Amino acid sequence: MLFRDVSWRAMSGYDLNAVSTIAEKVHPGFFESDAVLAEKHSLYRNGCYILEVAEKPAGYVLSHPWMRGSLPALNALIGALPDQPDTFYIHDLALLPVTRGVGAAGQIVAALTKHAQAMGFPTMSLVAVNGSVPFWERQGFVTEDRPELAEKLAAYEDAARYMVKAL
Protein backbone atom coordinates (compact mmCIF):
# COMPACT_ATOMS: atom_id res chain seq x y z
CA MET A 1 0.00 0.00 0.00
CA LEU A 2 1.44 3.38 -0.99
CA PHE A 3 0.70 6.44 1.12
CA ARG A 4 1.25 9.97 -0.03
CA ASP A 5 -0.36 11.65 2.94
CA VAL A 6 2.06 10.46 5.64
CA SER A 7 3.85 13.03 7.76
CA TRP A 8 5.42 13.66 11.13
CA ARG A 9 4.47 16.81 13.03
CA ALA A 10 5.15 18.28 16.45
CA MET A 11 3.01 16.73 19.18
CA SER A 12 0.62 18.96 21.10
CA GLY A 13 -1.27 18.41 24.32
CA TYR A 14 -4.35 17.64 22.23
CA ASP A 15 -2.57 14.52 20.90
CA LEU A 16 -2.10 12.81 24.25
CA ASN A 17 -5.32 10.76 24.02
CA ALA A 18 -4.19 9.45 20.62
CA VAL A 19 -0.75 8.67 22.06
CA SER A 20 -2.35 6.64 24.84
CA THR A 21 -4.58 4.76 22.37
CA ILE A 22 -1.65 3.96 20.07
CA ALA A 23 0.51 2.87 23.02
CA GLU A 24 -2.18 0.42 24.17
CA LYS A 25 -2.33 -1.12 20.69
CA VAL A 26 1.39 -1.22 19.90
CA HIS A 27 2.83 -1.94 23.37
CA PRO A 28 0.13 -3.83 25.29
CA GLY A 29 2.77 -5.49 27.49
CA PHE A 30 4.54 -2.23 28.36
CA PHE A 31 1.82 -0.19 30.04
CA GLU A 32 2.57 3.42 30.84
CA SER A 33 -0.04 5.67 32.40
CA ASP A 34 -1.39 8.74 30.68
CA ALA A 35 0.44 10.82 33.30
CA VAL A 36 3.80 9.25 32.38
CA LEU A 37 3.23 9.78 28.66
CA ALA A 38 2.10 13.38 29.23
CA GLU A 39 5.13 14.10 31.41
CA LYS A 40 7.52 13.12 28.59
CA HIS A 41 5.78 15.67 26.38
CA SER A 42 5.75 18.40 29.01
CA LEU A 43 9.43 17.94 29.91
CA TYR A 44 10.79 18.01 26.35
CA ARG A 45 8.36 19.01 23.62
CA ASN A 46 11.18 19.24 21.05
CA GLY A 47 11.48 15.45 21.13
CA CYS A 48 7.79 14.53 20.78
CA TYR A 49 6.14 13.97 17.41
CA ILE A 50 2.97 12.46 15.97
CA LEU A 51 2.85 10.49 12.73
CA GLU A 52 -0.29 11.16 10.74
CA VAL A 53 -1.70 9.12 7.90
CA ALA A 54 -4.45 11.00 6.07
CA GLU A 55 -4.48 13.47 8.96
CA LYS A 56 -5.19 10.75 11.55
CA PRO A 57 -2.68 9.83 14.29
CA ALA A 58 -0.96 6.55 13.42
CA GLY A 59 2.23 6.72 15.47
CA TYR A 60 4.31 8.77 17.84
CA VAL A 61 7.78 9.21 19.26
CA LEU A 62 8.74 10.46 22.73
CA SER A 63 12.39 11.40 23.28
CA HIS A 64 14.42 13.63 25.59
CA PRO A 65 17.88 14.37 26.97
CA TRP A 66 19.08 11.80 29.52
CA MET A 67 22.13 10.17 31.08
CA ARG A 68 24.02 7.44 29.21
CA GLY A 69 24.02 4.13 31.01
CA SER A 70 20.74 4.79 32.78
CA LEU A 71 17.12 4.66 31.79
CA PRO A 72 13.83 5.74 33.26
CA ALA A 73 11.87 2.94 34.87
CA LEU A 74 8.87 1.76 32.89
CA ASN A 75 5.65 3.55 33.88
CA ALA A 76 7.37 5.93 36.29
CA LEU A 77 7.37 9.70 36.43
CA ILE A 78 10.89 11.13 36.13
CA GLY A 79 10.12 14.54 37.64
CA ALA A 80 12.75 16.48 35.72
CA LEU A 81 15.40 16.07 33.07
CA PRO A 82 19.01 15.72 34.25
CA ASP A 83 20.97 18.94 34.80
CA GLN A 84 23.85 17.76 32.61
CA PRO A 85 22.48 15.15 30.18
CA ASP A 86 24.99 13.34 27.99
CA THR A 87 22.76 11.32 25.66
CA PHE A 88 19.56 11.83 23.70
CA TYR A 89 17.14 9.10 24.77
CA ILE A 90 14.39 7.72 22.57
CA HIS A 91 11.83 6.67 25.14
CA ASP A 92 9.25 5.26 22.74
CA LEU A 93 8.66 4.95 19.01
CA ALA A 94 5.27 3.37 18.32
CA LEU A 95 3.66 2.92 14.91
CA LEU A 96 0.33 1.32 14.05
CA PRO A 97 0.53 -1.55 11.54
CA VAL A 98 -0.94 0.63 8.76
CA THR A 99 2.31 2.64 8.72
CA ARG A 100 4.67 -0.29 8.20
CA GLY A 101 6.78 -0.14 5.10
CA VAL A 102 6.44 3.58 4.39
CA GLY A 103 9.79 4.53 5.94
CA ALA A 104 8.27 6.65 8.70
CA ALA A 105 10.37 5.12 11.49
CA GLY A 106 13.62 5.74 9.66
CA GLN A 107 12.54 9.30 8.86
CA ILE A 108 11.90 10.24 12.48
CA VAL A 109 15.08 8.54 13.71
CA ALA A 110 17.06 10.55 11.13
CA ALA A 111 15.35 13.76 12.27
CA LEU A 112 16.00 12.99 15.94
CA THR A 113 19.63 12.19 15.12
CA LYS A 114 20.04 15.62 13.51
CA HIS A 115 18.40 17.22 16.55
CA ALA A 116 20.70 15.35 18.96
CA GLN A 117 23.75 16.36 16.93
CA ALA A 118 22.64 20.01 16.82
CA MET A 119 22.19 19.95 20.60
CA GLY A 120 25.74 18.61 21.00
CA PHE A 121 24.96 15.15 22.38
CA PRO A 122 27.73 12.59 21.77
CA THR A 123 25.27 9.68 21.74
CA MET A 124 21.67 8.58 21.46
CA SER A 125 20.28 5.71 23.52
CA LEU A 126 17.14 3.59 23.88
CA VAL A 127 15.67 0.28 24.98
CA ALA A 128 14.84 -2.02 22.06
CA VAL A 129 11.76 -4.22 22.59
CA ASN A 130 9.35 -6.30 20.52
CA GLY A 131 12.08 -7.75 18.33
CA SER A 132 13.20 -4.31 17.13
CA VAL A 133 16.97 -4.79 17.61
CA PRO A 134 17.58 -5.34 13.85
CA PHE A 135 15.73 -2.11 13.00
CA TRP A 136 17.78 -0.13 15.51
CA GLU A 137 21.00 -1.73 14.26
CA ARG A 138 20.14 -0.48 10.75
CA GLN A 139 19.79 3.01 12.29
CA GLY A 140 23.35 2.80 13.68
CA PHE A 141 22.61 1.67 17.25
CA VAL A 142 24.61 -1.10 18.93
CA THR A 143 23.74 -3.16 21.99
CA GLU A 144 25.65 -2.03 25.05
CA ASP A 145 26.01 -4.51 27.90
CA ARG A 146 25.03 -2.78 31.14
CA PRO A 147 24.57 -5.32 33.97
CA GLU A 148 23.40 -2.53 36.28
CA LEU A 149 20.35 -2.09 34.02
CA ALA A 150 19.31 -5.76 34.10
CA GLU A 151 16.43 -5.24 36.54
CA LYS A 152 14.97 -2.26 34.66
CA LEU A 153 15.37 -4.03 31.30
CA ALA A 154 13.64 -7.14 32.67
CA ALA A 155 10.62 -4.96 33.52
CA TYR A 156 10.15 -4.55 29.76
CA GLU A 157 10.84 -8.12 28.58
CA ASP A 158 13.59 -10.73 28.65
CA ALA A 159 14.73 -9.73 25.16
CA ALA A 160 14.92 -5.97 25.93
CA ARG A 161 18.29 -4.47 25.01
CA TYR A 162 19.93 -1.18 25.92
CA MET A 163 21.32 0.31 22.71
CA VAL A 164 23.54 3.31 21.96
CA LYS A 165 24.40 5.22 18.79
CA ALA A 166 27.58 7.30 18.65
CA LEU A 167 27.05 10.66 16.93
C-alpha positions in Angstrom: 0.0 0.0 0.0 1.4 3.4 -1.0 0.7 6.4 1.1 1.3 10.0 0.0 -0.4 11.7 2.9 2.1 10.5 5.6 3.9 13.0 7.8 5.4 13.7 11.1 4.5 16.8 13.0 5.1 18.3 16.5 3.0 16.7 19.2 0.6 19.0 21.1 -1.3 18.4 24.3 -4.3 17.6 22.2 -2.6 14.5 20.9 -2.1 12.8 24.3 -5.3 10.8 24.0 -4.2 9.5 20.6 -0.7 8.7 22.1 -2.4 6.6 24.8 -4.6 4.8 22.4 -1.6 4.0 20.1 0.5 2.9 23.0 -2.2 0.4 24.2 -2.3 -1.1 20.7 1.4 -1.2 19.9 2.8 -1.9 23.4 0.1 -3.8 25.3 2.8 -5.5 27.5 4.5 -2.2 28.4 1.8 -0.2 30.0 2.6 3.4 30.8 0.0 5.7 32.4 -1.4 8.7 30.7 0.4 10.8 33.3 3.8 9.3 32.4 3.2 9.8 28.7 2.1 13.4 29.2 5.1 14.1 31.4 7.5 13.1 28.6 5.8 15.7 26.4 5.8 18.4 29.0 9.4 17.9 29.9 10.8 18.0 26.3 8.4 19.0 23.6 11.2 19.2 21.1 11.5 15.4 21.1 7.8 14.5 20.8 6.1 14.0 17.4 3.0 12.5 16.0 2.8 10.5 12.7 -0.3 11.2 10.7 -1.7 9.1 7.9 -4.5 11.0 6.1 -4.5 13.5 9.0 -5.2 10.8 11.6 -2.7 9.8 14.3 -1.0 6.5 13.4 2.2 6.7 15.5 4.3 8.8 17.8 7.8 9.2 19.3 8.7 10.5 22.7 12.4 11.4 23.3 14.4 13.6 25.6 17.9 14.4 27.0 19.1 11.8 29.5 22.1 10.2 31.1 24.0 7.4 29.2 24.0 4.1 31.0 20.7 4.8 32.8 17.1 4.7 31.8 13.8 5.7 33.3 11.9 2.9 34.9 8.9 1.8 32.9 5.7 3.6 33.9 7.4 5.9 36.3 7.4 9.7 36.4 10.9 11.1 36.1 10.1 14.5 37.6 12.8 16.5 35.7 15.4 16.1 33.1 19.0 15.7 34.3 21.0 18.9 34.8 23.8 17.8 32.6 22.5 15.2 30.2 25.0 13.3 28.0 22.8 11.3 25.7 19.6 11.8 23.7 17.1 9.1 24.8 14.4 7.7 22.6 11.8 6.7 25.1 9.3 5.3 22.7 8.7 5.0 19.0 5.3 3.4 18.3 3.7 2.9 14.9 0.3 1.3 14.1 0.5 -1.6 11.5 -0.9 0.6 8.8 2.3 2.6 8.7 4.7 -0.3 8.2 6.8 -0.1 5.1 6.4 3.6 4.4 9.8 4.5 5.9 8.3 6.6 8.7 10.4 5.1 11.5 13.6 5.7 9.7 12.5 9.3 8.9 11.9 10.2 12.5 15.1 8.5 13.7 17.1 10.6 11.1 15.3 13.8 12.3 16.0 13.0 15.9 19.6 12.2 15.1 20.0 15.6 13.5 18.4 17.2 16.5 20.7 15.3 19.0 23.7 16.4 16.9 22.6 20.0 16.8 22.2 20.0 20.6 25.7 18.6 21.0 25.0 15.2 22.4 27.7 12.6 21.8 25.3 9.7 21.7 21.7 8.6 21.5 20.3 5.7 23.5 17.1 3.6 23.9 15.7 0.3 25.0 14.8 -2.0 22.1 11.8 -4.2 22.6 9.3 -6.3 20.5 12.1 -7.8 18.3 13.2 -4.3 17.1 17.0 -4.8 17.6 17.6 -5.3 13.9 15.7 -2.1 13.0 17.8 -0.1 15.5 21.0 -1.7 14.3 20.1 -0.5 10.8 19.8 3.0 12.3 23.3 2.8 13.7 22.6 1.7 17.3 24.6 -1.1 18.9 23.7 -3.2 22.0 25.6 -2.0 25.1 26.0 -4.5 27.9 25.0 -2.8 31.1 24.6 -5.3 34.0 23.4 -2.5 36.3 20.4 -2.1 34.0 19.3 -5.8 34.1 16.4 -5.2 36.5 15.0 -2.3 34.7 15.4 -4.0 31.3 13.6 -7.1 32.7 10.6 -5.0 33.5 10.2 -4.6 29.8 10.8 -8.1 28.6 13.6 -10.7 28.7 14.7 -9.7 25.2 14.9 -6.0 25.9 18.3 -4.5 25.0 19.9 -1.2 25.9 21.3 0.3 22.7 23.5 3.3 22.0 24.4 5.2 18.8 27.6 7.3 18.6 27.0 10.7 16.9 
